[in-house]
Amino acid sequence: EYTALKLRVKEWAAPAQEKVSSKIPEGGNVYFVPATLRPETMYGQNCCFVGPSIDYGVYEIVKGKEYYFVSDRAARNMAFQGVTPEWGVYPKVADLKGSDVVGTLVAAPLSVHKQGVRILPMESVKASKGTGVVTSVPSDSPDDYATMMDLVKKADYYGIKKEWADLEILPIIETPSYGNLTAKHLVEKMKINSPKDAKQLAEAKDLAYKEGFYKGKMIYGDFAGKTVEEAKPLVKQQLLDSGEAFNYAEPDGLVVSRSGDECVAGHLDQWFMNYGTPSRSGDGTWQPAVLEHVTNEKGEGLHTFSTEVKNAFTQVLDWLAQWACARSYGLGTKLPWDQSQLVESLSDSTIYMAYYTIAHMLHKDIFGKEPGSAGLSSDEMTDEVWDYLFCRSETIPEHLKSKEESLKKMRREFEYWYPLDVRISGKDLIQNHLTFFLYVHVAIFPKEYWPRAIRVNGHLLLNGEKMSKSTGNFLTLADATSKFGADATRIALADAGDGIEDANFEETVANSNILRMYELRAWCESVINDARPLKDGETYDQVRQNERHKNNDSIQRTGAKGFWDEVFENELNGLVKIAGEEYDASNYKAAVKSGLYDFTSARDFYREITKAAGIGMHAESLRRYIELQALMVTVVAPHWAEHIWLEVLKKSDTVQNALFPEAPAQKPELTAAREYVRSTQSNITSGEGAQLKKMAKGKQTSYDPKKEKKLSIFAALSYPKWQDDVIEVVRQNFKDMKLDVGGVSKSIPKTESKRAMPFVQGLKKSLETGIEPSTVFERKLAFDEVKVLKEMVPGLKQTIQKCAAVEVIVVNEGGKSGKVVGGSEGVKEGEERSELPQVAENAVPGQPTFFFENA
């Protein structure tokens, strides 16, 4: 919004005089109307600029008396702001080019140059901004100063008299950084040589405005001594009161309607919602109540699912003030207290979900043509009735006493369904509609019916790019389901992303899910329908070698479960818990990771480890996995889950009626054992791989990995003595299930830090993953390391190429000697060993070392 000044013409330039003399009646005044954002600087006007090539007009404002010289665009805007005599009409009495009026003498309100100032040319004036007329204040505007200096230097080139531009520059504002002639200071400092240095001038303009407004003090005029921030509205009001200026507004940039018309800013009678903080004229209790609900410090308010969303709402509540909530045309609901107005779209439908709770009783179908079971007409639904239904009043209106039971039933429906559990919408609506949604709920309903949660999502990308029909990067739901199937599409949508960031639907993910779910379904069918239980005395390896099966996974153990079965089922229990928590938080990407991807990875690990150990999988563990897998993906792949549930598992009822499983809590000792197995296997296979790479490069290796070899694994049952002090430091810095690593680091001597801190990180992981602190501090593993290593022996021997033997050795203090405690066939348990390889010295509980040698 600008302040539009009225610069009365005192003397026309000759070309303009010729064109307007017969058009303006005697006694009529013509005003050049520049629009300014800095009324406090008007004391320093020394000329007024027009674009020499721009087409202008002289428009009638008061018939026979008052006329404005502006661009056509500005006149059109003014016609919808009450400036012209008739709404939307702006009669033009003369056409002029900017060049026609150069040299015209005008009287500039407040200007120190009382004799008048001249209209001068400025090439950078735009007809699309402001009124196309720009008043010049060279003391504080770098653009004006640079243009003025250029005009003085090249007066003949521009066809003007030098003295028209070469007027005294009046200091108006004192600033701490740039003195009292800010524009001159910045232009010289930044070495701006021409009005065409647009980039530098834009930077200078920004610096000048910020310095002047926030730090400047007036040194001239009626408000000298006041800060610019204080003086600005006072000077503006002085100009408005004197009739020498008026308010003028325009859209902040080009706005085009759906009809293709350029939009204008119109001054209309308007209704406002009194949003905003009390300090910004908002209602005294409304915004604070909404803010308290959003911040949710007591845990009884709004759940936003992320700190980012909560902060976004908090920021909007801080800046959002009065909001224009009505319009006079278009589609929408009539404003209840002003039937001539409609509720504007962002303010509309903020509590429609409350209506849904009773809609089925008010009308029979969605069109509302016939009354519903309550037998109420729309005329009977007065404000008093709504107050009763929405628990704002305990009184049933007198005119509906005969329908008391129906009203009570409707109120029970509302009380049953409200408050709203969760509202899901786009992030772009936080700054308006979703905040209105909260405001209106707080205003209308008792606190117990305020919304419980808002889940905000980003926009949807396709293959990492914005969807666009023009570029061909576009996919409808119908096309996606036709191309990939419903379940693969749903999984890809769930996998597209969580949170407020934009989700990304990858067609490669959808495509890969077709194969993933097909293979998983086929596998489930095979292990259930073709199951081959082992009989007494049979082993997995025997049956696998002697019988032909399409899928050897169908050969299954029964009876007592072993170590690997317990580890597998324990991992499933943890994944079920994580997936359930992610579903509850509507984090579908994370839920799919835990409930599908990690679930199948757990199965794969179980399958490979039991196969390598020569024992196969357990029938009960397999069936439990398949049942849990179906339940884990029911949300995102309901058709797949239904097939497995009914056709494979032969359940009697649809999976849609099944409850989400409540899995037992994970056992920390089994979780720790699983991580131990994986890390130990990885270290051993990586070590062998490193030797193969060295050999491929022609480097010397400690053994030939391509020949038969023996693997020795060294385990320690006690820790080195230097770790005693570290354990005590960790104990002192562990509180509320959190370890203060910074405090630990400060307490450990720098000379010990290199070997101590990796050890500290291992302790931290154990402490924060549920292992009893006493177990950690007493230097006990959560599992029997030797027992686990013995379980690993068959699998290691099977997976390591040309592995003739595997032995497990428990090392004595110092790592120089030890005893064989287990191994593959032929290894002598109980055998004492001396002169062990040097790597044996590095073994600590939970971190075994290993050594390969050719057999």
Summary of the structure (lengths in Angstrom):
residues: 855
radius of gyration: 40.6
end to end distance: 89.3
largest distance: 125.4
contacts: 2639
relative contact order: 0.05
helix: 45%
strand: 17%
